[in-house]
Amino acid sequence: MKRKELIKKWLDNNLTTEEQKAFEQLEDYKDLTRMNSALKSFEAPEFPMENNYKELKTKLKRNTSVAWYKPLLRIAAVLAICFSVYYYTTTLDTNVNTTIAQQTQIVLPDASTVELNSNSYLSFNKSQWHKNREVSLAGEAFFKVAKGQQFDVVTTNGIVSVLGTQFNVKQRDNYFEVTCYEGLVVVKSNEESVKLKPGYSFRIIDGKLLVDEREVATQPTWLRGESSFKNVPLKYVISELENQYNIKVTAQNIDTSRMFTGNFTHKKLDLALQSVTIPLNLSYRKSGNYIVIK
């Protein structure tokens, strides 16, 4: 269970025995419990109303201008705000999204850099970065990781772990690919755990595991404005066309599981379409932002 969910259930007093153990393993467990104890110390004490009503009424009549309980309420309110700010800032994530045909660079707190490809999402926590170098990714990104403690890229298809290296991660629907360009990359997906040296890739396409032979490259081609593919089903090539151009592609009466090897440019749509269709003896028709491949 994620840290935020554990803290929320703890605040609601709704942790199971296993979840309680996991909560106690959090690095800021002691800080959280101390803050909570401080707040509880300012809770109003219980007292028997019937026995103390007359005494309380007398005291209030003696000095109605002094609200003796207000300072305590102010202190409790300040502590509650401090706890809320602490909880909010330590759980707040930084989220970055790119749209169709958009790319952006992100500099992480340790000076590691991420080049985020089009139609992708990246999330990380700045305040916890010194304890946990972790990002969540949906889409595609190229990482240059500064040396230090373990760095994890978490996707729905698997986790990529490194110490300091350069690598590319692509996770879209049933397509998961990790390519190492420098250093050593460890990929964990389901029950598989693979170590990648520079030039090697790990791919799972439609549930099938593929490990590519070594290639000489220093960075992914999409950084220089091209998408490249090696034995990739046509449907994923079409999907990438849609990510790089503001278009909707329909495949008419063709087998989109056919394998494609090649590339297409991100700068000229007609040239990109020709690069994909001609090698497969296909044609296309344009109608505004709609493309029919046949």
Buried (B, 14 or more C-beta within 10 A) or exposed (E): EEBBEBBBBBEEEEBEEEBEEBBEEBEBBEEBEEBEEBBEEBEEEEEEEEEEEEEEEEEEEEEEEEEEEEEEEEEBEEBBEEBEEBBEEBBEBBEBBBEEBBBBEBEBBBEBBBBBBBBBBBBBBEBBBEEBBBBBBBBBBBBBBBEEEEBBBBBEBBBBBBBBBBBBBBBBEBBBBBBBBBBBBBBEBEEEEBEBEBBBBBBBBEEEEEEBEEEEEEBBBBEEEBBBBBEBBBBBBBBBBBBBBEBEBEBEEEEBEEEBEBBBBBEEBEEBBBBBBEEBEBEBEEEEEEBBBE
